[in-house]
Each structure stands twice: as C-alpha cells, then as structure tokens.
Amino acid sequence: MSPVSFIKLMFEKIGIDSEYYDNTNLFYYSESIDELETINNFLSNLHETDTLLTSEVNIGSDVTEKFLKYAGLAEDFSNLSKLVTTWDNKFLAFNNSKLFLFQILRDKIYLQSLFVPGIEKIEFAYIFKSGNILFCDNKNAYYSHDNLLTYHISNVLDIDGKKYLANEHSNFFSLVIDGRQIINDKEIRVWGNYTNYGAWQPGVSRSEQVQVWYTIDEGKTIKSAYKFGETNPKLIYRHIHAVNLCPWDNTFWVQTGDGLNECHWIQGKYNWEEDSWSWDVKASGDQMSYSKSTGFVFHENYVFWSDDSSEPKNHGIWKTPYSNLVSKKIDTNLFEKVLSTDKEIGWFIGNNEGFMLASQYFKSEDNKYKIFITDNGGLNWRIINTAFQVINIHPPNTFGNILGNYFINQDTFEAVHFWDWTPSIFINSYLEKDKISKK
C-alpha cells in the first residue's frame, strides 16, 4: 500500500476528512519520491524494533497512537521533513527555533521537543552513542545531555586554548558526515569546517579561520585540533571537505580544497593522555589533482576516495592500498579507478563492510543529478537519477535509513550552507525505486 493510500484508509477509519490536513510543505521539491516518504519510513521502522536493546531508557512521551491516526500531522510530525541528523534509532529535527527528538523503541514512537530561542538555523548536529546531543548554529555550539529536556552552550576553545571568537561565516558547518568515531570504546567527534566566506567565486575569499574541531566530552567542550595558517605544518587552503577516521590505526584524514596548493591530504593522530594532536601532510596539489577529494572510505586494506578535481579524466571513485597512502612517498601508479563519472563527486560515505554511496556535484551530460551506490566494495555500482543534487549524506541508521538533503539552489551555491532549510529526504526511496524498476 502506498503512503497516500494508507493515509486515505486511516482517514476513513477515524472519520477525518483529509482536506483538513495541509501537507503541501512536506517534500515540496521531492518530484521523484513518494509523498510523505519520511512518514512512511517511520511506519516501516515500527516493525523493525525487535532487534533493539530493550534496556534503553525511553525519551519524551509515547506518541505512537497519535502518529498512527495522523492527528496533528501539520504540527509536530510535519517537522520530520526538517530532519537535521539521525543516528541509531533517534531522529533530530529543527523548525522555527524548536528541536524535535523522535525515538523509535519497542514498536513505539517517543517524542521530546525543546524551544531554543534565538537559534534560527542548525549548521551542524550530532547524536552520540550515549544519546547525548550536540548542535550548532552559525556562531555557537550547544549540547543536551538529558534527551533534550534542557540545553547548554558549549565551551569552544581556539587553537591557543583561549575562548573562540566566532566570525561572521559558517564556523561549524561540515560538508561530509563521517561515521561514528570510537577509539578504545571512547567516542570522539572530529569534523572540519566548510565555508566559502561570502559569495561563491572560484579562487576568491580565502581565510585562516577554518578549523578542525573535536570534542571528547560529547559537546560540553569543543576544541580546535588544527587551524590553518597557525598549526604546523602551516598550509593554505579554502575550506575542509572531509574528516574521516581510519579504523586500522585510529588516525584522522583531513581533506581540503580548492585552488592552487590548497588541496591536501593530512593525517592526524590524537593523544588521549596529553589531549594533543600531531599532523603529517601526506599529499598536496591543486584543483586538478587527485588530492582534491570529498571523502575517504576504508575497506579491505584499501582507502577509497571521491574525486572533486577539475580534471575530467579523474572524475569518479578511486582506491589505493592503505600502505601506499601512509608511505613516505605516495605512488600514483598504485591508484586504481573503480567508478568513472562525467562530473565531480561532492559527497562520499561508506563503511568497512563494502557499502559506499556517492553524490555527483553537478548535473551529468544527460542533464540529470546522480547518486552512485555499491554494496560490495566497488565491484558493482548502481547509478540512480535524483530530482535534485543530494547533499549532507548520513551513514545508515539502525533501520537502514540514509538521510540526505536536497541542494535546491545550485545557481547561487548558497543552499549547501543552509541544509536544514531544505526538505530532508531518505535516499532509500531512490534505492527501492531502482530495485523495482529493474525487476
């Protein structure tokens, strides 16, 4: 039964005319996916909770019946189209200075909401394994360690250990979302700041304010791990494309762009005892080089990366033995292309089990936006057309939901910084449609 058919059936059962519910704001831009797709995914998730730990503490109120009857759909549940992150069985949405935390547990949906006055947009959000939450607007970071009953402002420290003075740009926004970063059973969160510092113009507006951020206390304190122009080795750059954890040696790989001498692969190692970082530049290049990448994935002793260079012959997904990446001098003869595309790849996520998902930055020559997915370590790829460019792709949560957002303002390049203002989508819709079309 389609979502629309299900809704009509529910309306008939509870005697409510569907015209009373205005859903036009949901997925306005979702031309090629089902209506109310997020709602439909929630219904499916309710039947997949048997495998979850039953010792988990419930959050908020049990709103399952309200959800099933679609009461108040234009109120709390419509905010499902404003999801900013999802991890495990939790979903965090933001709309009109209010946060909504949905949790699916033992065939129930629990909801907790919190008014956050003065916060107009969310530029970074993360839910730790413990359930604690970190979220940031343009200038400040905040944390909640009580399932969104309360929130507090984080203590943000600059590279010199002093209080960080936020600039006017996207201080905490992150382009590529890495999976969980757990080392010796301790969770750390490391991410890089992506910003264009004003109007998007190639070769214009550089800054030395972009940071690699990290927190080891789940958002209470956020520190700078690397600040370009100040931390040794000193490098020039425009912004950070991705920060990915290698599970084999617990090192973090920072990738930057965009112009001449601004594209770097930097390996970072965190010292837990001393709360300090060491950094090693493994490769540097320009906008035409291999090192203009937007995500690393580590699988079967190989590192895979997405190409964002301006060199057409490089476009696609590449891999090389990890031993080559960490050698004193990288041998490009050991680079192997596993997927060719006709445009740059802007987002690339995956895991060490062989799952990888990439999103193309521009329309292909057939005038279509595309995503690429593999479940077997790049041996086979599915190519799927999307309504708009898919950005801010999350790793799959407990239910296999892959959250993304539409980049709906390709002409001005601004929407990528305001991803919470655009409709959230579950990329699974495209994957399921693709399976059906091939049967």
C-alpha positions as CSV (number, residue, x, y, z in Angstrom):
1,M,0.0,0.0,0.0
2,S,1.4,3.4,-1.0
3,P,1.7,6.2,1.7
4,V,-1.2,8.1,0.1
5,S,-3.4,5.0,0.1
6,F,-2.6,4.3,3.7
7,I,-3.4,7.9,4.7
8,K,-6.8,7.7,2.9
9,L,-7.5,4.4,4.6
10,M,-6.7,5.9,8.0
11,F,-8.8,8.9,7.4
12,E,-11.8,6.7,6.6
13,K,-11.3,4.6,9.7
14,I,-11.1,7.6,12.1
15,G,-13.7,9.6,10.2
16,I,-11.5,12.6,9.4
17,D,-11.6,14.3,6.0
18,S,-8.1,14.5,4.6
19,E,-8.7,18.0,3.2
20,Y,-8.2,19.3,6.8
21,Y,-4.6,18.4,6.7
22,D,-2.3,20.7,4.7
23,N,0.8,18.7,3.8
24,T,1.9,20.9,0.9
25,N,5.0,22.0,2.9
26,L,6.2,18.4,3.0
27,F,8.7,17.5,0.3
28,Y,7.8,20.3,-1.9
29,Y,10.8,19.6,-4.1
30,S,10.6,15.8,-4.0
31,E,9.5,15.2,-7.6
32,S,10.6,11.6,-7.9
33,I,10.0,10.2,-4.5
34,D,6.8,9.2,-2.8
35,E,4.7,11.7,-0.9
36,L,5.2,11.8,2.8
37,E,8.1,9.5,2.4
38,T,9.6,10.2,5.8
39,I,6.2,9.3,7.4
40,N,6.1,6.1,5.5
41,N,9.6,5.2,6.6
42,F,8.6,5.7,10.2
43,L,5.7,3.3,9.8
44,S,8.1,0.7,8.4
45,N,10.6,1.3,11.2
46,L,7.9,0.4,13.8
47,H,8.0,-3.2,12.7
48,E,11.8,-3.5,12.9
49,T,12.4,-2.7,16.6
50,D,12.6,-6.2,17.9
51,T,16.4,-6.3,17.5
52,L,16.9,-3.1,19.5
53,L,18.1,-3.3,23.1
54,T,15.1,-3.2,25.4
55,S,17.1,-1.7,28.3
56,E,17.3,1.6,26.6
57,V,15.6,4.5,28.5
58,N,12.6,6.0,26.8
59,I,12.6,9.7,26.0
60,G,9.7,12.0,25.9
61,S,6.1,10.9,25.5
62,D,4.7,7.9,23.8
63,V,3.0,9.4,20.7
64,T,2.5,6.2,18.7
65,E,-1.3,6.3,18.5
66,K,-1.2,10.0,17.7
67,F,1.2,9.2,14.9
68,L,-0.9,6.3,13.5
69,K,-4.0,8.4,13.4
70,Y,-2.2,11.2,11.8
71,A,-3.6,13.6,14.4
72,G,-1.7,16.9,14.4
73,L,0.2,16.0,11.2
74,A,0.7,19.6,10.3
75,E,2.2,20.2,13.8
76,D,4.9,18.0,15.3
77,F,5.0,15.3,12.7
78,S,5.4,17.7,9.8
79,N,8.7,18.6,11.3
80,L,10.0,15.2,10.1
81,S,10.6,17.0,6.9
82,K,13.1,19.2,8.7
83,L,15.4,16.4,10.0
84,V,19.0,17.6,10.6
85,T,20.5,14.3,11.7
86,T,19.7,10.7,12.6
87,W,21.8,8.1,14.4
88,D,20.9,4.7,15.8
89,N,17.1,4.8,16.4
90,K,16.9,8.6,17.0
91,F,15.9,11.4,14.7
92,L,16.5,15.1,15.4
93,A,14.5,17.8,13.5
94,F,14.6,21.5,13.7
95,N,11.9,24.0,12.7
96,N,11.1,27.6,13.9
97,S,13.6,27.7,16.8
98,K,12.3,24.3,18.1
99,L,14.1,21.0,18.3
100,F,12.2,17.7,18.0
101,L,13.8,14.4,19.1
102,F,12.0,11.3,17.8
103,Q,12.9,7.9,19.1
104,I,11.6,4.5,17.9
105,L,11.8,1.9,20.5
106,R,9.9,-1.4,21.0
107,D,7.2,-0.6,18.5
108,K,6.7,2.8,20.0
109,I,7.5,6.4,18.9
110,Y,8.6,8.7,21.6
111,L,8.9,12.5,21.1
112,Q,10.6,15.2,23.1
113,S,10.7,18.8,21.9
114,L,12.5,21.9,23.2
115,F,12.2,25.5,22.3
116,V,15.7,27.1,21.7
117,P,15.0,30.8,21.4
118,G,17.4,32.9,19.3
119,I,18.6,29.9,17.2
120,E,17.4,30.4,13.7
121,K,19.2,27.5,11.9
122,I,21.2,24.5,12.6
123,E,24.5,24.2,10.7
124,F,25.9,21.0,12.5
125,A,24.2,18.4,14.6
126,Y,25.3,15.0,16.0
127,I,23.8,12.4,18.4
128,F,26.4,10.4,20.3
129,K,26.1,6.7,21.0
130,S,25.1,7.6,24.6
131,G,22.1,9.6,23.2
132,N,23.7,13.0,24.1
133,I,23.2,15.7,21.5
134,L,25.5,18.4,20.0
135,F,24.1,21.1,17.8
136,C,25.5,24.3,16.4
137,D,24.2,27.4,14.7
138,N,26.3,29.9,12.9
139,K,28.3,31.2,15.8
140,N,27.7,28.9,18.9
141,A,27.7,25.3,19.8
142,Y,25.2,23.7,22.3
143,Y,24.7,20.4,24.0
144,S,21.9,18.5,25.7
145,H,22.8,15.5,28.0
146,D,19.2,14.8,29.2
147,N,17.4,13.8,26.0
148,L,16.5,17.4,25.1
149,L,14.9,18.3,28.4
150,T,17.4,21.2,28.7
151,Y,20.4,22.5,26.7
152,H,23.5,24.5,27.4
153,I,26.1,26.5,25.5
154,S,29.3,24.7,24.8
155,N,32.7,26.0,25.8
156,V,34.5,26.5,22.4
157,L,38.3,26.9,22.6
158,D,40.6,28.2,19.8
159,I,43.9,26.6,18.9
160,D,45.6,28.7,21.6
161,G,43.3,27.3,24.3
162,K,41.5,30.6,24.7
163,K,37.8,31.2,24.2
164,Y,37.0,31.1,20.5
165,L,35.7,34.3,18.9
166,A,33.3,33.3,16.2
167,N,33.5,35.0,12.8
168,E,30.6,36.0,10.6
169,H,30.7,32.9,8.5
170,S,29.8,29.2,8.9
171,N,32.0,28.4,11.9
172,F,30.9,24.8,12.5
173,F,29.3,23.7,9.2
174,S,30.6,20.3,7.9
175,L,30.3,19.1,4.3
176,V,30.9,15.4,4.6
177,I,29.5,13.4,7.6
178,D,31.8,10.7,8.9
179,G,30.5,7.6,10.7
180,R,30.9,7.0,14.4
181,Q,34.5,7.7,15.6
182,I,35.1,5.3,18.5
183,I,38.6,4.6,19.7
184,N,39.1,2.0,22.5
185,D,35.4,2.2,23.4
186,K,35.6,6.0,23.8
187,E,33.7,8.2,21.4
188,I,35.3,11.3,19.9
189,R,33.8,13.6,17.3
190,V,36.1,15.3,14.9
191,W,34.9,17.4,12.0
192,G,36.1,20.1,9.6
193,N,34.7,23.5,8.9
194,Y,33.5,24.0,5.4
195,T,32.8,27.6,4.4
196,N,33.1,29.9,1.4
197,Y,33.4,33.1,3.3
198,G,31.0,35.1,1.3
199,A,29.7,34.8,-2.2
200,W,30.9,31.7,-4.1
201,Q,33.6,32.6,-6.5
202,P,36.4,30.2,-7.5
203,G,39.7,31.5,-6.3
204,V,38.3,34.2,-4.1
205,S,37.8,34.7,-0.4
206,R,40.4,32.6,1.5
207,S,40.8,32.7,5.2
208,E,42.9,31.4,8.1
209,Q,39.9,30.9,10.4
210,V,38.8,27.4,9.2
211,Q,39.3,24.8,11.9
212,V,39.3,21.1,12.5
213,W,37.1,20.8,15.6
214,Y,36.9,17.9,18.1
215,T,35.1,17.0,21.4
216,I,35.8,14.2,23.8
217,D,33.1,15.1,26.4
218,E,30.2,14.9,24.0
219,G,29.8,18.6,23.3
220,K,30.5,20.2,26.6
221,T,33.9,21.4,25.4
222,I,34.8,21.8,21.7
223,K,38.5,22.5,20.9
224,S,40.5,23.3,17.8
225,A,42.6,20.3,16.7
226,Y,44.1,22.1,13.6
227,K,43.8,25.7,12.5
228,F,45.1,26.5,9.0
229,G,47.7,29.2,8.9
230,E,48.7,28.7,12.5
231,T,49.1,25.0,13.2
232,N,52.3,23.3,12.0
233,P,52.7,22.3,9.3
234,K,51.3,25.6,8.1
235,L,49.2,25.3,4.9
236,I,47.0,27.4,2.7
237,Y,43.5,26.2,1.8
238,R,40.0,27.4,1.2
239,H,37.9,25.0,3.4
240,I,37.8,21.5,4.7
241,H,36.0,18.9,2.5
242,A,36.0,15.9,4.9
243,V,37.5,14.4,8.0
244,N,37.4,10.6,8.2
245,L,38.6,8.1,10.8
246,C,40.7,5.2,9.7
247,P,39.8,2.3,12.0
248,W,43.0,0.4,11.4
249,D,45.4,2.9,13.1
250,N,42.9,5.3,14.6
251,T,44.1,8.3,12.5
252,F,42.0,11.1,11.1
253,W,42.3,12.1,7.5
254,V,41.6,15.7,6.6
255,Q,40.9,16.7,3.0
256,T,40.8,20.3,1.8
257,G,40.3,22.4,-1.3
258,D,40.1,24.1,-3.6
259,G,42.7,26.0,-5.7
260,L,46.4,26.1,-6.3
261,N,48.4,24.4,-3.4
262,E,45.1,24.2,-1.4
263,C,44.2,20.6,-1.9
264,H,45.8,18.5,0.9
265,W,45.6,15.0,2.5
266,I,46.6,15.4,6.1
267,Q,46.9,12.6,8.6
268,G,46.2,13.4,12.2
269,K,46.8,11.4,15.4
270,Y,45.2,12.2,18.7
271,N,47.0,11.6,22.0
272,W,44.4,10.9,24.7
273,E,46.8,11.1,27.6
274,E,48.1,14.6,26.6
275,D,45.0,15.8,24.8
276,S,47.1,16.8,21.9
277,W,47.4,16.3,18.1
278,S,50.2,15.5,15.7
279,W,49.8,16.1,11.9
280,D,51.5,14.9,8.8
281,V,50.9,16.1,5.3
282,K,50.7,13.1,3.0
283,A,49.8,14.8,-0.3
284,S,49.2,18.3,-1.7
285,G,48.1,19.6,-5.1
286,D,45.9,21.9,-7.0
287,Q,42.4,21.9,-8.3
288,M,43.4,19.4,-11.0
289,S,45.0,16.9,-8.6
290,Y,44.0,13.6,-7.0
291,S,44.1,15.2,-3.6
292,K,41.0,17.3,-4.2
293,S,38.7,14.8,-2.7
294,T,35.5,14.8,-0.7
295,G,35.6,11.7,1.5
296,F,37.6,8.6,2.4
297,V,36.2,5.1,3.0
298,F,38.4,2.3,4.4
299,H,37.7,-1.2,3.2
300,E,39.8,-4.4,2.9
301,N,43.2,-2.7,3.3
302,Y,42.3,-0.1,0.7
303,V,41.4,3.5,1.0
304,F,38.7,4.7,-1.4
305,W,38.2,8.4,-2.2
306,S,35.8,10.5,-4.2
307,D,37.3,12.8,-6.9
308,D,36.3,16.5,-6.8
309,S,39.1,17.8,-9.1
310,S,38.6,19.9,-12.2
311,E,40.4,17.3,-14.3
312,P,37.6,15.4,-16.2
313,K,39.7,12.2,-16.5
314,N,39.9,12.0,-12.7
315,H,36.2,12.2,-12.1
316,G,34.9,9.2,-10.2
317,I,35.9,6.9,-7.2
318,W,39.4,5.7,-6.7
319,K,41.3,3.3,-4.4
320,T,44.8,2.6,-3.4
321,P,46.4,0.2,-0.8
322,Y,46.4,1.9,2.6
323,S,50.1,1.1,2.8
324,N,50.6,3.4,-0.2
325,L,48.7,6.2,1.4
326,V,50.8,6.1,4.6
327,S,54.2,5.6,2.8
328,K,56.8,8.3,2.8
329,K,56.1,9.0,-0.9
330,I,52.7,8.0,-2.4
331,D,53.0,6.1,-5.7
332,T,50.2,7.3,-8.0
333,N,50.8,4.3,-10.2
334,L,49.0,2.3,-7.5
335,F,45.9,4.4,-7.9
336,E,43.0,2.5,-9.4
337,K,39.7,3.9,-10.6
338,V,36.7,1.8,-9.6
339,L,34.0,4.1,-10.9
340,S,34.1,6.7,-13.7
341,T,31.7,9.7,-13.7
342,D,31.4,12.7,-16.0
343,K,31.2,15.2,-13.2
344,E,32.8,15.8,-9.8
345,I,31.8,13.8,-6.7
346,G,30.8,16.2,-3.9
347,W,29.8,13.7,-1.2
348,F,31.1,10.2,-0.4
349,I,30.3,8.0,2.6
350,G,30.7,4.3,3.4
351,N,31.9,1.7,5.9
352,N,34.5,-1.1,6.1
353,E,31.9,-3.7,5.1
354,G,31.9,-2.5,1.5
355,F,28.9,-0.2,1.5
356,M,29.6,3.2,-0.3
357,L,27.4,6.0,-1.5
358,A,28.5,9.0,-3.6
359,S,26.6,12.0,-4.9
360,Q,27.6,13.9,-8.0
361,Y,28.2,17.6,-7.6
362,F,26.8,18.8,-11.0
363,K,24.3,17.5,-13.5
364,S,25.6,14.9,-15.8
365,E,25.8,15.3,-19.6
366,D,22.2,13.8,-19.7
367,N,21.1,16.8,-17.6
368,K,20.4,14.6,-14.5
369,Y,21.7,14.6,-11.0
370,K,23.0,11.2,-9.9
371,I,24.0,9.1,-6.9
372,F,26.1,6.0,-7.0
373,I,25.9,3.1,-4.6
374,T,27.8,-0.2,-4.1
375,D,27.4,-2.9,-1.5
376,N,30.4,-5.0,-2.5
377,G,33.4,-2.7,-2.1
378,G,33.1,-1.0,-5.5
379,L,33.0,-4.1,-7.7
380,N,29.5,-3.2,-8.9
381,W,27.8,0.2,-8.8
382,R,24.2,1.3,-9.2
383,I,23.6,4.6,-10.9
384,I,20.4,6.4,-9.9
385,N,19.0,9.7,-11.1
386,T,17.6,12.1,-8.4
387,A,15.3,15.1,-8.5
388,F,18.0,17.5,-7.2
389,Q,21.5,17.2,-6.0
390,V,21.6,15.1,-2.8
391,I,23.9,16.6,-0.1
392,N,24.9,16.1,3.6
393,I,24.5,12.3,3.3
394,H,24.5,10.4,6.6
395,P,25.6,6.9,7.3
396,P,22.6,4.4,7.6
397,N,21.0,4.5,11.0
398,T,19.6,1.4,12.9
399,F,16.8,1.0,10.4
400,G,19.0,1.5,7.3
401,N,17.6,4.9,6.7
402,I,20.1,7.1,4.8
403,L,19.3,10.7,5.5
404,G,20.2,13.4,2.9
405,N,19.0,16.8,1.9
406,Y,18.4,18.4,-1.5
407,F,20.7,21.2,-2.7
408,I,17.9,23.2,-4.3
409,N,19.9,26.4,-5.1
410,Q,22.5,25.2,-7.4
411,D,22.7,28.5,-9.3
412,T,23.9,30.5,-6.3
413,F,25.7,27.7,-4.3
414,E,24.2,29.0,-1.1
415,A,21.8,26.2,-0.1
416,V,24.6,23.8,0.8
417,H,25.2,26.0,3.8
418,F,21.6,26.1,4.8
419,W,20.8,22.4,4.6
420,D,18.3,22.5,7.4
421,W,16.1,24.9,5.5
422,T,15.6,22.4,2.7
423,P,13.4,19.3,2.8
424,S,15.1,16.2,4.3
425,I,14.9,13.0,2.3
426,F,15.6,9.4,2.9
427,I,17.7,8.2,0.0
428,N,16.3,4.7,0.5
429,S,13.3,5.8,-1.6
430,Y,15.5,6.1,-4.7
431,L,17.2,2.8,-3.9
432,E,13.9,1.0,-3.6
433,K,12.5,2.6,-6.7
434,D,15.6,1.5,-8.6
435,K,15.2,-2.1,-7.4
436,I,11.6,-2.2,-8.5
437,S,12.4,-0.7,-11.9
438,K,14.9,-3.5,-12.6
439,K,12.5,-6.3,-11.8
